[in-house]
Amino acid sequence: MIIFLLIFFFCIIRIWFMCMKKFNEVVANHLRLESVLIPIGDGMTVSKVKK
């Protein structure tokens, strides 16, 4: 049972990191957004739409 839970949590964490990586790539490459990564905790992305 414990092995199953460890595998399950590993998969969830892996999927979470893949989603966060994709989100950061999209935000960084978006032409209408100005973004900055603030080093608070694990990092916080703040974006605004360019005028």
WOZI-V543540 format. One record per backbone hydrogen bond with DSSP energy under -1.0 kcal/mol. CO is the residue of the C=O (numbers start at 1). NH is the residue of the N-H. Records with the same first field share a line. If there is no record, write none. Layout:
# WOZI-V543540
CO = NH ; NH
This chain:
# WOZI-V543540
1 = 5
2 = 6
3 = 7
4 = 8
5 = 9
6 = 10
7 = 11
8 = 12
9 = 13
10 = 14
11 = 15
12 = 16
13 = 17
14 = 18
15 = 19
16 = 20
17 = 21
18 = 22
19 = 23
20 = 24
21 = 25
22 = 26
23 = 27
24 = 28
25 = 29
32 = 50
34 = 48
36 = 46
38 = 40 ; 44
40 = 43
44 = 38
46 = 36
48 = 34
